[in-house]
Amino acid sequence: MADPEIKSYEPFHESHSAAVTESRPARAVLMAIVFVFLVVFLLLPLIIVFKEALAKGVGTYLESLSDADTRSAIRLTLLVAAISVPLNIIFGISAAWAIAKFEFKGKAFLTTLIDLPFSVSPVISGLVYVLLFGAQGLLGAWLKTHGIVILFAVPGIVLATVFVTFPFVARELIPLMQEQGNGDEEAALSLGANGWQTFWYVTLPNVKWGLLYGVLLCNARAMGEFGAVSVVSGHIRGLTNTMPLHVEILYNEYNAVGAFAVASLLAGLALVTLVLKTLLEMRYGAELAATRGH
């Protein structure tokens, strides 16, 4: 899967083939290098994960997944994704619409802020929340006085997850909206549509595939996030451990089958994400070809 942090919107643009001037041996060497990297760094780890997860049989595998702490980690992971992804959809659409369709002071600075989670370590972002909401943090005393718990609870995990995932939807939509321009929106407004109608019936349908692609990547990252969540969760077993954190705990306890069983769920999510990404690209390509055919 293409790196979502660096112009992952490119699959939604028409590719232009360049003249290939390399000799056959050179092409064979390049293909061999790519193949070896894919096998060693992608395919082999996936095979090992599923092999170790099923090392003691399907029964043990299913028993590991039915453990109370494992089920709690799965539920928490799904809950965090269910909260953070819709928030990122709202932010991503709003930010992309503002940046692509309007001119205002601070536009470049806003774009830079959107890219901030790509350049800041997730662990650092988690530490920032500790400095803000921890017992000795900037807002810690006030939160404690009012009985508000953020760190080592679901709110802190959600905040950390939202921070590391909020660029994905926006970064898919911004270049797509910029390329499309304002022509369709201006035409709709000239025909009497209001701002909301223009957005709902013109802007949103034009970017639907980019939006779905961004949501897909955002959801995958939300479920697989480790660094930021590890700092703010407190590692309370059965309460604040997401699936990645639970994998670490099981592995440190020498429960390899349990660790790889949970890891296989995350690996399965990655494979499903890859398949859906490919289907979206194929669907968009077919729709684009049909549109240009007319």
N, C-alpha and C positions, 0 to 999 in steps of 0.2 A: 504494500500500500504506500502511496506517495506520502512524503512527509507533510502533514497538515500545517506545519508551522511556516512553510516557505512556499507561498503562492500556490496553495493547493486548489485554487480555482481553475488552474490551467486546463484540467481535463474537460471543462465546459466550453473551451474555445476550439475553433477549428484548427487542426494541425496542418502545417505546411511542410511537405517533404523537401529536404535539401539534397542536392546532388551528392552521391556517395563516391568519393574518389579513393578510398582506402583499398589496398590490395586484398585479395582473398585471405592470405595468411594473417594480415593485420586484423581483418574482421573476425577470423576464427579465434585469434588470441583475445580480442575484446569480448567476444561471446563466451569464451571459456572462463574469463575472469568474472564476468557477471554471473554465470552459472555456479561457479564455485562459491562466490559470496552468498548467493541465494540459498544454496544448500547448507553451507556452514552456519550462517547467521539467521536464517529464517526457517527452513524446512527441518533441519536436524533438531533444533530446540523444541519445535512443535511435536515431533515424533517422540522425543525423550519425555516430554511432559505427559503425553497420553500413555506411553509405555509404563512409566513409573506409577501413574495413577491406577492402572489396571494390573499392576505387578502381582497382587494377591487375589485377583479375581474380581468379577463384576459385583459379587455380593459384598465384599469388603469395600469396594468403591462406593456403592450405594449407601452402605452403612456409614461411611465417612461423611457423605453429604447430608445424611439425615441427623447428624449430631446436633444437639441443641444450640451450641455456640456457632456452628457453621450455618445453621438456618438463620440465626440472629444476624450474622454477618451478611448473608445474602439479602435479608429483608432490609437491613440498614443501607446497603449499597443501592438497592432499587429505590428506596425512599429518597436518598440524597440525589440520585439521578433524576427522579421524578420532580424534585423541587428545583434543582439547579438548571436543568435543561430548559424548561419553560421561561425561567428568568433570563437565561441567555438568549432565547428567541426574541423576547421583548426588547432587550437591550440591543441585540445584534441588528434587528430590523430598524429600530429607531436611530441607532448610530449610523448605519449604512445609508439610510434615507437622508439624514441630515448632511452627511459628508458628501454624498454623491449628487444630491439635488440642489443644495443651497451653498451660497458663499457667505462666510462670516469670519470674524476675527477669532483666532485661536483654532482654526480648522486643522492646521498642520500639527498643532500641539495635541489636539484630541486624537488624531490618527496615531501619533507617537504613543500616547497613553494606552491605546487599544493594543498596541504591540508589546506593552510592558511585560506581561506574563511570559512572553516568548524569550525575553532576555534576562529575567530574574529567576533564580533557582526557586523551585517550589518550597524547599525547606526555608529559604529566607522569607518567603511570603507567609509561611506558617508562623515564623518567629515574630513577624510584624504584628500578627493578631495576638500573640502572647503578650507583646509589649503594650498593646492597646487594652486587651480585656482580661489579662492575668491579674492575680491577686495584688501584685505589686505594680501593675500596669497603669497607664494613664487614666483609664476609666474603671479600673478594678474596684476601687473603694465605692464608687457610686453604684455600680452594678450589684455589689454585695449588699449595700444598704437597701436597695429596692428588690432584692431577691431575684435578680435576673442572672441566669446561668448561660454562658455562651461557650467558654472553653470546656473541654472534656465532656461535651454534650453535642447533640445533633445540630444546634445552631452554628457552633464553631466549625463543624465538619462541612456544613452547607456553605458557609462563607468562604472557607478555604477552597472548596471545589468550584464555586462560582468564579473566584478570582483566577484560577488556573485555566478555566475553560471559556471565559467570556470572549476571547478574541475569535473563536472558531466561526461562529455564525456571521459576525460582522465582517471578518476577513474574506469570507466567501461571497458576500453580497456587495461589498463596496466596489470592487473592480467590475462586477457584472452590471451594476447600476450605472457606473461611470461610462462604460462602453455603450450602453443603450441610450444614454443621453436623456433629454427632457422632452423630446418631440411628442411621444405618445401622451404624456401627462398634459402638455400644453394643448394638444388637440382635444382631450377630454374636458379640460376646463373651458375651452372655447365653446364647447357644445352644451355647457351648463352644468356639468358635474361639479360637486363640491369636493373639498380636499379628501374626506374620508372615502367617498365613492371612487375618486381617482386612484387612491391607494389600493382599495379592495378589488376593484375590477380591472385596473390597468397595471399598476406597479407590481403588485404581488403575483399575479399570474406570469408576468414576464421573468420573475426571478425564482419561480417555484422550485426548479431543479437545483439551483444553487442553494436555496434555503434548506431543502431536504438533505443535500450533501453536507452542509454545515452542521445541521442537527445530528446527523449520523456520526460525524467525527466528534462533536461535542459530547454526545452520549457515551461513546466509547472511552473518551478521556475521563469523563466523570466517574465511570465505573472502575477504571483502572488506576486512578490517581493514588499515589502512595506518599510522596514526600511531604506535601503541605498538610495532608490529613494526619499523617503520623505525628506531626508536631502538636496539633491542636486536639487530638482525640483522647489522649491520656491512656490509650491502650487498655481500656477497661473491658475485660473479656465478657462477651455476651451482651454488651451495652453500646460501646463506641468503636468496636472493631469492624471495619469494612472488609470486604473479601481480600484485597491485597495485604492488609495488616494481619488478617487471620492466617494467611499463607505463611507469613514470616513467623508468627508465633508457633504454628504447628511444626514448621521446619526446625526451629530452634529447640523444640521439644523432641526432636528425632522421630516425629510422626511423619515420615516421608510420604506414605500413601495418602494420608489426610491432606497434607500440604499440596501434593500434586493433584489430588482430586479437585480441590478448590481452584487450583491454578488451571486445571483443564477447562473449568467453566469460563474463566477469563480468556483462555486461548480460544475457546469456542466462540465467545463474543467477538474476538478479533477476526475470526474466519467469517462469521456472519456479516460483520461490518465490511469486510473485503468483498464478499459476494454482492451485498446490497449496493456498495459503491460502484461495482462493475455494471450492475443492472441499471443503475441510475445513468451512468455514462452512456450505455447502449441506448436507453430510452430517449435521452436527450439528443444523442446523435441522430437517431431515427426521426425524431420530431423535427430537428433542424433541417435534415435532408428533405423531408416532405414539404416543409415550409418553403425552402428554396426551389423545390421542384415546381411549385406553383408560381 
